[in-house]
Amino acid sequence: MNNRREHLRHPLTVDVKISHPDIGELIVKTKDISDGGLFILVEPADMPPIGEIVQGQVQGEAEDLPIVTMKIVRTEDDGLGLQFIED
């Protein structure tokens, strides 16, 4: 398989709130993160399709954490790959 990855993945499990008009808001866990995006653990059939834009916000102790815009770029059996995009 040809690896086209630009950014090194780092295993990291954190809660992220994902929002999209089709699903509302969901709290999901990440599998890994890189400078270019992250992978979330979800049932892909319950999520919007590849190409859709979602908003995400890390959940935790701090208030007012930034909301980032991401594009769904791939699906796997255990979740979705999301690419960070600039607003």
URGI-V866719 format. One record per backbone hydrogen bond with DSSP energy under -1.0 kcal/mol. NH is the residue of the N-H (numbers start at 1). CO is the residue of the C=O. E is the energy in kcal/mol with one decimal. If there is no record, write none. Layout:
NH,CO,E ; NH,CO,E
This chain:
10,33,-2.6 ; 12,31,-1.3 ; 16,28,-2.8 ; 17,57,-3.1 ; 18,26,-3.1 ; 19,55,-2.5 ; 20,24,-1.9 ; 23,20,-1.1 ; 24,20,-2.4 ; 26,18,-2.7 ; 28,16,-2.8 ; 30,14,-1.9 ; 31,39,-2.9 ; 33,10,-2.1 ; 34,37,-2.9 ; 38,82,-2.1 ; 39,32,-2.3 ; 40,80,-2.5 ; 41,29,-3.0 ; 46,43,-2.0 ; 47,44,-1.7 ; 51,72,-3.1 ; 52,49,-1.9 ; 54,70,-3.0 ; 55,19,-2.3 ; 56,68,-2.7 ; 57,17,-1.6 ; 59,15,-2.8 ; 68,56,-3.1 ; 70,54,-2.9 ; 71,83,-2.5 ; 72,52,-2.6 ; 73,81,-2.8 ; 74,81,-1.3 ; 76,79,-2.8 ; 80,40,-1.8 ; 81,74,-2.8 ; 82,38,-3.3 ; 83,71,-2.8 ; 84,36,-2.5 ; 85,69,-2.6
